[in-house]
Amino acid sequence: MSIAQSLLGEWDNEVASTIKVLKAVPEAHQNWAPHPKSMTMGRLAAHVAELPGWATMTLNTSELDFAKGYTPTTFGSTAATVAAFEAGAAGARAAIAGASDEEFLKPWTLRNGEQIYFTMPKIAVIRSFAMNHIVHHRAQLGVYLRLKDVPVPGVYGPSADEPM
């Protein structure tokens, strides 16, 4: 089994769960944050929506250099955020499916000019910097939803609001 084949089932499951959570983000709470140091709910959802593109970028480049410019994506609505996530996830899926094991094993670097944050094989970057990053921030969104008394979708099974 190729690396791509071993990754795609997990990718598909995480994408489906993330779509459920993103769809639950209410328009009325886009500018709400639980703490001054926290992202707003809308910004956090937008960050989740842009992360699949990082998987595609990882497979198509050898590095991301923040010193060359990076602007976080923003969306005007929950529907636009969900649509962007779905499009990015489909593109990432295609990139993953089309990548050879050799490509997955090539190094990839995250830097800010001369400061190197890490260099890892692309497969490790996709797992940690894209997939696990999506899961991490999706969980944060779940907490945000709970704090605003918005029903939280089940992700790896039922939730208190979405029983089996």
Secondary structure, 3 states (H helix, E strand, C coil): CCHHHHHHHHHHHHHHHHHHHHHHCCHHHCCCCCCCCCCCHHHHHHHHHHHHHHHHHHHHCCEEEHHHCCCCCCCCCHHHHHHHHHHHHHHHHHHHHHCCHHHHCCEEEEEECCEEEEEEEHHHHHHHHHHHHHHHHHHHHHHHHHHCCCCCCCCCCCCCCCCC
